[in-house]
Amino acid sequence: MYIVSKFSLFAVAALQLLVVDGAPTPIEDSMTSELDGRGLAPAYSAGVSTTEQRLFQLNGRTQYFAATNAYWLGHLPTNQDVDISVAQIAATGYKVARVWGFGNRNAFSPGTYGVYYQVLNSSGQYFNLDPSTGIARLDYAVAAAQKKGIQLTLALLNNWDDLGGINTYINTYGGTHNDFYTNTAAQTAYKNYIKFIVNRYKSSPAIFSWEICNEPRCSGCDPSIITKWATDISAYIKSLDGNHMVTLGDEGWLTSTSANTVPNYEQSYAYTGYEGVDFQANLAIETLDYGTFHMYPNQWGYNYSWGNSWIAQHNAIGKALNKPILLEEFAVPEGEDRIGIMGQWEDTVLTKTNIAADMMWQFGTKFPSGETPLDNYAVYWNTTELDVLGNQHAQAMFQKTAVATL
């Protein structure tokens, strides 16, 4: 067994694995040196995106912008898939793409199709360095984005089980989903993973921000649990990388905290705090640079027009706290009038708020490998829908000038 600092590098079947020996321990910073051989540029600070009051400074320009979700980019099996996707995203006019920076399993799967970055089980914590199925796939996605001038938000964890979420930690360290946020062993392992990813990519100009979790929920919990957790994790990320922005990645659930801040506050599901999230309290965390909210009225028991109020309400909270707000996911399923419905939401963002950016779920294309990671919310390349909701909207957001009164 060849020992690399606190880790051992060895092969299990066809897999190359970085092993955290014994109890979870921090990853050595020297891991970032591996990137120089994978086409990622050396460290420099000129291209780092930042906040400018309620907007973002991107590529040296304070601006509004449109972006997209491409969660699958670092999980595509071939370089050709990645290259085509990134080229099409850039050609649409998108400045930023949101990508899953996680991929967890609880069992070794040599020979099993699919990309994953981490294995967690009773024998330990392992990072997959296999060039075909491991972190090299994300390395390539980051490098490809950099070449096309696209910046990435890398989400570091998933609330849901897709590609291995919170439950992969709970399966190893015990407890329930809601216990994750206060489970010491699970949090130590999660911080190990954060350090592995942040140190690996923090020198890349392709990083827009780090996202703590996609849609964190602690259903039935006091919202203070996630607020405390987000405070701790965001401060930890900032201790590793003080240059890039950090965001929570939540859906923007409101509580009575916002009753006197937002217009048209109501006593219904999205406003009760049932999912254990208080958007306004979380936005106030000093080490979170901007806020996110998501919008799926059809899944949450609201009509589509309610989405315009949801947008206005989060705009009001951003104004009160003087931080940027990003509409990070919004979608309507195939078969409905997506241009009409989503177009109205985009117009609300564009003309009636100072929401800094919006990020449609999700970008769709046909992959040469035949890979099919897309759902029925995808808006596809080379369609009228993407031309209107993507190209035209991205250009309008780029040309927008700030309106102080909104």
N, C-alpha and C positions, 0 to 999 in steps of 0.2 A: 504494500500500500504506500503510495507516494503522498507525503504530507505536504500540503501547501498552507503555511501558517497554521490556523486553527482548523483547517479543513483537510479532508482526504479526497483525492480525485481518483475514481476508479470506474470500472465498467461493470454494469449489470446487464447481461445479455448484450444487446446492441446499444445500450444507453451509456452516455457519459454523464456522471452525476457529481455535483459538488455537495459534499456531506457536511452538515453541521454536527460535529462530534458531541455526543452526550447531550446535556441540556442546551436549549437554544442559546447561542452566543452571537454577538455582532459580527457582521461580515466585514472583512478587511477592505479598506479603501483601495488597495492595490488592484482589486478586480477591474477597476475602470481602465487600467492600462491595456487590457485585452482589446479594447475597442479600436485602437490605432490601426490594427491589422484588418479591421472589418469595414474600412471606408468611412468611418465617422470622423468628422473634423476635430482637431484639437480644441482645447478650451479657448473661448474668447467671449467678451461680454457685450459687444456692440449689438448683437442680434437678440438679446434677451427681452422678451415682452414684459411690460409692467402695467400697473394701473395709473391712470391720470384722473383723479377724482372719480367721476362716474363712468369713465370710458377706459379703454385699453390703449396703450401705446404699442403698436405693432409695426415692425419694420421701420422704426424711427418716426412713425406718424401716429398722432392721436386720432383715432377713427372709430366709427361704427363698422361692423362687418357681419357677413353671413358665413356660416360654417356648417359642417355636417358630421354625422356619426358614421363611423366605419369601424365598429367594434372589432371586426373580424380581421383587420389588416395584418396583425402580427401572428395570426393563426392560419394564414393561407399556406398551402403546401409548396408552392413554387414561386420563384423570383418573378417569373413572367406574370403571374396573377397579381403580385404586388405592384409591379411596374405599371401595368395597364390601369390598375385602380387609382394609383396616385396621379398618373398623368391625366386621367379623366376628372378627378377631383379638382386638380389645379385648373384644368381647362374650363370648368364650370364657374370659376371665380371664387371658390372657397379659399379662405385664408388659413383655416384651422380645421383639423379633424380630430374627433374623439375616438380613442382606441383603447381596448382592454390591454392593460399592462399586467394582467394576471392570467393564470391558467393552472389550476390546482387539481390534484388527484390525491386519493388516499391509498392508492396501490400502484406499484410498478407495472407498466404495461408494455414490455418489450414486444415489438412486432404488431402492436395495436395501432391502427390508423389514428392520427390526430396529433396536434401540437399541444404541449403543456410545459410549464416552466418549473413547477414545484410539486413534490410529493410530501405529504404529511401523514405519518402513521406512528404506531407505537415504537417502531425501531428508530425513528428520528425524523429530521427535516432535511430534504434533499432538493437541490436545484439542478434542473436538467440542462446539461451543456451539449447534448447531442446535436450535431449540426442540422439534422433533418427534422427532428421533432421537438427541439428545445428552444432555449432563449435566443439562439442564432436566428430564428425566424423573426423575432421582434427586432433584433439587431438590424436585419436587412430592411424591415419596414421603416425604422427610424432613419437609416441611411438614405432610402429611396425618397422619403418625405423631404429630407434636407436638400437633396438634389433638385427637387421641384419647387422649393421655397414654401412648402407646407409645414406648419407647426402643429404639434400634437399635444393634446391633453391625454395623459396616460392615467387611466383609472387603476388603482392598486388593489382593489377588492370589489367583490360583488355581494350584494345582499342576497341575491338569488343563486340557485344551484348551477345555473348555466356556466360552463367552463370552470366550475369549482368556486364556490363562494364561501360565505361565513361558515356554512355547515361542514366544510372540509376541515376547518379548525376545531369545531365542536366535536366532530367525529373522533378526533385525536385527543383532545384535551378535556372533554367531558362537558356536561351541562346541556342547556338548551340554547336555541338561537339567541334568545334575549340575554342569556348569560355571557355571551361572547364579549360584550363591551366592558365587562368587569372581571373577566377570567384572566388572571395574571399570566398563566402559562400561554394561553392563546394570544394575549397581547404581546408577550415577549417574542413569540414566533412570528407574529405579524410584523413587528418592528424589524426582525431579522430580514424578512422579505422586502420591506420598504427600503432598508439600507442597501440590499443587494441591487434593487432596481434603480434607486435614486443615484447611488454612486456610479452605476454603470452608464447612465445617460446624462448626468447633470452638466457635462461639458459639451453636449450636443446643441447646436443652434436650432435643432428641430423641436426642442421641448418648449411648449407654450406654458403648461402648468402640470402640477401633480394633483390628482383627485383622490381623496381618501377612500371613498366607497361609492359605487353606483347604487343609488337609491337606498341608503341605510334606513332601516326601520327597526323599531323595538315596540311592537304592537302592545298596547296596554300599559306601557311603562311611563313613568314621569319623564317628560322631555329633557329634564336636567341630566339624565344619564347619557344621552347622545351628545348633549352640549359639552359635558365634562370630557367625554371621550374625544370629541372633535378638537377640543382645546389642547389636550395632551398630544394627540397624534399630529396635529398641524404644527405644534411647537417642535416636535421631534423631527419632522421633515425639514423645517426651517433650520434646525441645528445641523443638518446634513448639507443643505443647499439653501443658502440665504439669498440667492439671486432669483430663482424662479418662483412663480406664484403658486399658491396652494388654495384649493377649494374643496368643499365637502362633497358635492355631487348629489345632494338630496333633491327630493321632488318638490320642495317648497311648501310643505304643509304648514298651515297657520294655526295659531291658538288665540286665546283671549288677549295675549300680549299685544296683538296687532289690532284689536278692536277699534282703538282710537286713532290708528295710523292709516288704515286702508279704506277706500270707498267701498260701499256696498258689502260690508262685512255681514256674514250670516251664520246662523247656527246649523251647519250641516257638515257632512263627513270631512271635507277638506279643511275645516276650520276648528275641529274639535281637539286636535293634538293626539288623536287615538293612536296614530302610528309612531308616537314617541319622538316627534320632531317639531321643534319650534323655529321656523325659518328666521324670524326676526332676532331671536336670542342668539342663534348660531352666526348670523351675519355680523353681529357685534363682536365676535371673537377677533382679537387683534391679529392673530396669526393666520386668519383666513382672509385672502385678498379680495375675493369677490363671491357673490352668491349665485346659486343655480336654482332653477325650478323647472319642472317637467309638466306636461299637459296632455292628458288622455281623458277628456270628458266622457267619452263613450264607455270607458272602463270604470269610471268613478261614479257613474250615476247622474251625470249632468248632460245638458244639451250642448251642442257645439258652440252656440253663441255665448255661453257662459265663459268660454275660453278668453274672450275679450276682457271680461271683468278680472279674471285670474291674472292676465298680463298687467292690467292697470294696477292691481293691488300690489304686485311685486315691484312694479315701478315706483309706487309710493313709498315702499319700505326702503328701496335703494336711495331714493331722494332724502328720506329722513336720516339715513346713516351715512350718506355720501360715499357709497361704494358702488362699483359696477355690478350690474345684474345681467345674467346670461340665461335666456330661455334655451335650456340645454337639450331638451327633447320635446318634440311635438309631432303628432302624426295622426293620420286618418287612414283606415284600411282601404285596400284596393276595392274597387267596385262602387265607391262613393264619389261625390263631387269634390275631389281633393283640391283642384285648382280653386274652386269657389270657397271652400271651408278654410283650408290652410292659407290660401291667398288673403282671406280676410284677416286672419291672425297676423300674417306677415305685415299687412298694411297697418294694423294697430300698432305693432312694434315700430314700424317705420315712421308713421305720421303722428302718433298720439302719445308716444312715450320717449323716454331717454334710455330704454333698455339698450345696453351697449352692443349686444350681439344676439343672434339666434342661430340655432343649430338643429336642423331638421333630422328627424329619425325616419329613415336612414338612407344613405347612398346605395344605389343598386347598380350592378353591372353583371355581364355574363363572363364568367371566369374561364380562361382557356383550359384549365385543369378539369373543369366540370364540377368544381366545388360549389356547394349550395348552402351558404350560411345565412341566407336572407329570409326575412319573414314577409308577411303580406302587407307590411307598412312601407317596404322599400319603394323609393322613387327612382326609376331606372334611367341610366345614361341614354342619350339620343332619343328622348321622348319629349312630347309637348309639355308634359307635366314638369319635367326637370328644367326645361327651358324657361318656363314661367316662374316656377317656385324656386329654382336654383339660379340659373344664369341672370335672369332679369332682376331678381330680388337682390342678389349679391352685388350687382352693379349699382342698384339704387341705395343700398346700405353704404357702400363705399363712398358715394357722392353726397351723402347726407351731412349736414352741418348741425352742430349742437344747438338745441333750443333750451335756453336756461329755465324757462317757465314750466317745462314738463316734468 
